[in-house]
Amino acid sequence: MIHNLFSHYLIDWNRNKNNRKMPWKGVKDPYKIWLSEIILQQTRVDQGLKYYENFIITFPTIHDLAKADEKKVFKLWEGLGYYSRCKNLIHTARVLSSTQNGQFPATYEDILKLKGIGPYTAAAIASFAFDLPHAVIDGNVFRVLARIFGIREPVDTTAGKKIITELAEKLLDKEHPGEYNQAIMDFGATVCKPANPDCEQCPFKSNCVAYKEDIVALLPVKIKRTTVRTRYFYFFLPQYRNALPVRERLDKDIWQHLYEFPLIEKEEETSSGAIVAAATKKGWIPKGTAVTVSPVYAQKLSHQLIKAVFISYRLAEKSGLFENYSWVKAAALNTLPFPKTITQYLNKAGNDH
């Protein structure tokens, strides 16, 4: 019974009770839909909103984004994390600008071929922009369907994903796919929330398996545990005539294409005395130089915890060891895209002076 009425109840809730406002809702421009979806991956809406608005103002069209200097795009992205998203954003914009006159393909299959676009984002663009019947399946959808239909198969397994995906496609309102998809995501974000869901206001309350069996807090089931690796970064900020050495991170590691100061990474926490001694041995710090050591700045990534310490000091002359770095005036550092950790340090150091 609930299978047949699910989309009806959901659309009714959306039209009469859904008050969630976002600037990209109801938009038909695939460029804006794409931008919002890429920005909101692994990002809270309240955090992503400012980035979306800045991107739309700075790059109103795909052509504007395609011809932009990469450094400027990464600077605008600074603080969002998952920088491969930004790299793919630039790549796809350039492809569409040069080969498709800035236009998105109008089929799910062709949208899916674009770099950085997976099934979820492709379904969002296809349904919101072109009214194509493809169900979006994100964390909100997994949670809503697992609870209402009592799906106990872990959703982070192949079998669990298959069950949810097939159910989502079956329930999709084929006549209003865009509205349905937006509604189920909003419903998961505002009513069927991960914690403290508003079950009393839920239109599915009388049919929800999780509610009737009092297992709302247990669904959806997840079995995989994320192992978090801790990395210790010791950054050195030698200042010579008000300039500091920086370079772009090019390795396929975290923060690729962002900038950094000379770095010593350790597998375990190291005392400031030992790390300064190591830098002195490398020739980075002249013997007898006074240094200032910062507190620890921590940044949590998806599978890593970065603990960073900043060691600053002044040089009487440039060291040849920093030849692979560009010397940038301190006042110009804010034009470069840095990882969030470094930006936080620079902001704090700037405010302290």
C-alpha positions in Angstrom: 0.0 0.0 0.0 2.7 2.5 1.0 4.6 1.7 -2.1 1.8 3.0 -4.3 1.1 6.1 -2.2 4.7 7.0 -1.2 5.3 9.6 -3.9 1.8 11.1 -3.4 2.5 11.6 0.3 5.9 13.0 -0.4 4.8 15.5 -3.0 1.9 16.6 -0.8 4.3 17.2 2.1 6.7 19.1 -0.3 4.0 21.4 -1.6 2.3 22.1 1.8 4.9 21.8 4.5 8.3 22.0 3.1 9.8 25.4 4.0 13.4 24.7 3.3 14.7 27.5 1.1 17.9 27.3 -1.0 18.9 29.5 -3.9 19.3 26.6 -6.3 15.9 25.0 -5.6 13.7 25.1 -8.7 16.5 26.3 -10.9 16.6 24.7 -14.4 20.1 25.9 -15.4 22.2 22.7 -15.4 25.4 24.8 -14.7 24.0 26.1 -11.4 22.6 22.7 -10.4 26.0 21.1 -11.1 27.8 23.8 -9.1 25.5 23.4 -6.1 25.8 19.6 -6.2 29.6 19.5 -6.4 29.9 22.1 -3.7 27.5 20.3 -1.4 29.3 16.9 -1.6 30.7 16.3 1.9 29.7 19.8 2.8 26.8 21.1 5.0 24.3 23.4 3.2 24.9 26.3 5.6 28.6 26.1 4.8 28.2 25.5 1.1 25.7 28.4 0.5 28.4 31.1 0.7 30.7 29.2 -1.7 27.8 28.7 -4.2 26.9 32.4 -4.2 30.5 33.5 -4.6 31.1 31.1 -7.5 27.9 32.3 -9.3 28.9 35.9 -8.8 32.5 35.3 -9.9 31.8 32.8 -12.7 28.3 33.4 -14.0 28.6 30.9 -16.8 30.6 27.8 -17.7 32.7 29.9 -20.1 33.7 32.2 -17.2 34.8 29.3 -15.1 36.5 27.6 -18.0 38.8 30.5 -18.8 39.5 31.4 -15.2 43.0 31.1 -13.7 43.2 27.9 -11.7 44.8 29.6 -8.8 41.8 32.0 -8.6 39.3 29.1 -8.7 41.2 27.1 -6.0 41.4 30.3 -3.8 37.6 30.6 -4.1 37.3 27.0 -3.1 39.6 27.4 -0.1 38.2 25.9 3.1 35.8 23.4 1.4 38.2 20.5 1.3 38.2 17.6 -1.1 40.1 19.6 -3.6 39.8 16.9 -6.3 36.2 18.2 -6.7 37.5 21.6 -7.6 40.1 20.2 -10.1 37.3 18.1 -11.8 35.1 21.2 -11.8 37.7 23.2 -13.8 38.3 20.2 -16.2 34.7 19.6 -17.0 34.0 23.4 -17.4 36.8 23.6 -20.0 35.5 20.5 -21.8 32.0 21.8 -22.0 33.1 25.3 -23.0 35.4 24.1 -25.8 33.4 21.2 -27.2 29.8 21.8 -26.3 29.6 25.6 -26.4 29.1 25.7 -22.7 26.0 23.4 -22.8 25.4 20.3 -20.7 24.4 17.2 -22.5 20.7 16.5 -22.1 20.8 12.8 -21.2 21.7 11.0 -18.0 24.2 8.7 -19.7 26.1 11.6 -21.3 26.1 13.7 -18.1 27.5 10.7 -16.3 30.5 10.6 -18.6 31.7 14.0 -17.5 34.7 14.0 -15.1 33.8 14.3 -11.4 30.1 13.5 -12.0 28.8 10.2 -10.4 25.4 8.6 -10.5 23.9 10.9 -7.8 25.0 14.2 -9.4 24.1 13.0 -12.9 20.6 12.1 -11.6 20.2 15.5 -10.0 21.2 17.4 -13.1 19.1 15.1 -15.4 15.9 15.4 -13.2 16.2 19.0 -12.1 17.3 20.5 -15.4 15.7 18.2 -17.9 12.9 16.5 -16.0 14.3 13.0 -16.8 13.1 10.1 -14.6 16.3 9.3 -12.6 16.2 8.9 -8.8 18.8 10.7 -6.7 20.3 8.5 -4.0 22.2 10.3 -1.3 22.5 9.8 2.5 19.1 11.4 3.1 17.5 8.9 0.6 19.2 5.9 2.2 18.0 6.9 5.6 14.4 7.7 4.6 13.8 4.5 2.7 15.6 2.3 5.2 13.5 3.6 8.0 10.1 3.8 6.3 10.4 0.4 4.6 12.4 -1.3 7.4 15.4 -2.2 5.4 17.9 -3.9 7.7 20.5 -4.8 5.1 23.6 -2.6 5.8 23.5 0.4 3.4 27.3 0.5 3.0 27.3 -3.0 1.4 26.8 -3.9 -2.2 23.6 -5.7 -1.4 22.2 -2.9 0.7 23.0 -0.3 -1.9 21.3 -2.5 -4.6 18.1 -2.8 -2.5 17.9 0.9 -1.9 18.7 1.8 -5.5 16.0 -0.5 -6.9 13.4 0.8 -4.4 14.3 4.4 -5.1 13.8 3.9 -8.8 10.5 2.1 -8.3 9.1 4.9 -6.0 10.2 7.8 -8.2 7.4 10.0 -9.4 8.0 9.7 -13.2 5.8 12.7 -14.0 7.6 15.1 -11.5 11.1 13.6 -11.0 12.8 16.9 -10.2 10.2 17.9 -7.5 10.2 14.3 -6.1 14.0 14.2 -5.8 14.2 17.6 -4.2 11.4 16.6 -1.8 12.9 13.4 -0.6 16.3 15.1 0.0 14.6 17.9 1.9 12.5 15.5 3.9 15.6 13.6 5.0 17.3 16.8 6.0 14.4 18.4 7.9 12.1 15.6 9.2 13.7 12.2 8.9 17.0 13.6 10.3 20.0 11.4 11.4 19.5 12.4 15.0 16.2 13.5 16.7 13.9 12.9 13.7 10.6 14.7 13.9 8.5 11.5 13.7 5.4 13.2 15.1 5.2 15.4 12.1 6.0 12.7 9.6 3.3 11.9 7.0 4.5 8.3 6.9 4.3 7.7 10.6 1.4 5.2 10.5 3.3 3.2 7.7 6.9 3.6 8.8 8.3 0.2 9.9 11.1 1.8 12.0 8.6 4.0 13.9 6.1 1.1 14.5 8.9 -1.2 15.7 10.7 1.5 17.6 14.0 1.0 15.7 14.3 4.5 14.2 17.7 5.1 15.9 19.0 1.7 14.5 18.3 2.4 10.9 19.9 2.7 8.4 22.4 -0.1 9.4 26.1 0.6 8.6 28.9 -1.9 9.3 32.0 -0.3 8.0 34.3 1.6 10.3 36.5 4.4 9.0 40.2 4.1 10.1 41.6 7.6 10.8 45.3 8.1 10.2 47.0 10.9 12.2 49.7 12.9 10.4 52.1 15.4 12.0 53.0 18.4 9.9 55.8 20.8 11.0 55.8 23.9 8.7 58.7 26.3 8.6 58.2 30.0 7.9 61.6 31.6 7.4 61.1 35.3 6.7 63.6 37.2 4.6 62.9 40.9 3.8 59.2 40.3 4.6 59.0 37.4 2.1 58.4 33.7 2.8 59.1 30.5 0.6 56.0 28.7 -0.6 55.3 26.1 -3.2 52.3 24.3 -4.8 51.6 20.7 -3.6 51.7 18.6 -6.7 51.9 15.0 -5.3 48.7 12.9 -5.4 48.1 13.4 -1.7 45.8 15.7 0.3 45.7 19.3 -0.7 46.9 18.8 -4.2 47.3 22.1 -6.0 47.2 24.1 -2.8 50.2 25.9 -1.5 52.4 25.2 1.6 55.5 26.3 3.4 58.6 24.1 3.8 57.4 21.0 5.6 58.8 18.1 7.7 56.3 15.4 8.2 56.6 12.9 11.1 54.8 9.6 11.8 54.5 10.6 15.5 54.3 13.7 17.6 57.8 15.3 17.9 59.0 17.8 20.4 59.7 21.4 19.2 63.4 21.0 20.2 63.8 17.8 18.1 62.0 19.2 15.1 64.0 22.5 15.2 67.2 20.4 15.5 66.2 18.4 12.4 65.5 21.6 10.4 68.9 23.1 11.6 70.6 19.9 10.3 68.9 20.3 7.0 70.2 23.9 6.8 66.7 25.4 7.0 67.5 27.2 10.3 70.9 28.9 10.9 72.4 27.8 14.2 71.5 30.2 17.0 68.4 31.6 15.3 65.5 32.5 17.6 62.3 30.7 16.6 58.6 31.0 17.5 56.6 27.8 17.8 52.9 27.8 17.4 50.3 25.7 19.2 49.0 22.7 17.4 46.4 23.3 14.7 44.2 20.3 14.0 42.2 19.6 10.9 39.9 16.6 10.5 39.7 15.1 7.0 37.6 12.1 5.9 40.2 9.5 6.7 43.0 11.6 8.2 43.6 13.9 11.2 46.2 16.6 10.5 48.1 18.1 13.4 50.1 21.0 12.2 52.7 23.2 14.0 54.2 26.3 12.6 57.8 27.4 13.3 58.6 31.0 12.3 61.9 32.9 12.3 63.9 35.5 10.4 66.8 35.0 8.0 69.7 37.3 7.4 70.1 35.8 3.9 68.2 33.4 1.6 69.1 29.8 2.0 69.9 27.9 -1.2 67.8 25.0 0.1 64.6 26.9 -0.7 65.4 27.1 -4.5 62.3 25.0 -5.3 60.1 27.6 -3.6 58.8 31.0 -4.6 59.5 33.8 -2.2 56.2 35.6 -1.7 55.7 38.9 0.2 53.8 38.3 3.4 51.1 40.8 2.3 50.5 38.7 -0.9 50.0 35.4 0.8 46.3 35.9 1.0 46.1 35.7 -2.8 47.2 32.0 -2.8 45.0 29.0 -2.1 46.2 27.4 1.1 44.8 24.4 3.1 42.4 25.4 5.8 45.0 24.7 8.5 47.5 27.1 7.1 44.9 29.8 6.5 43.8 29.5 10.1 47.3 30.0 11.3 48.0 32.9 8.9 44.7 34.6 10.0 45.6 34.2 13.7 49.2 35.4 13.2 47.9 38.4 11.2 45.5 39.3 14.0 48.2 39.0 16.6 50.3 41.7 14.9 
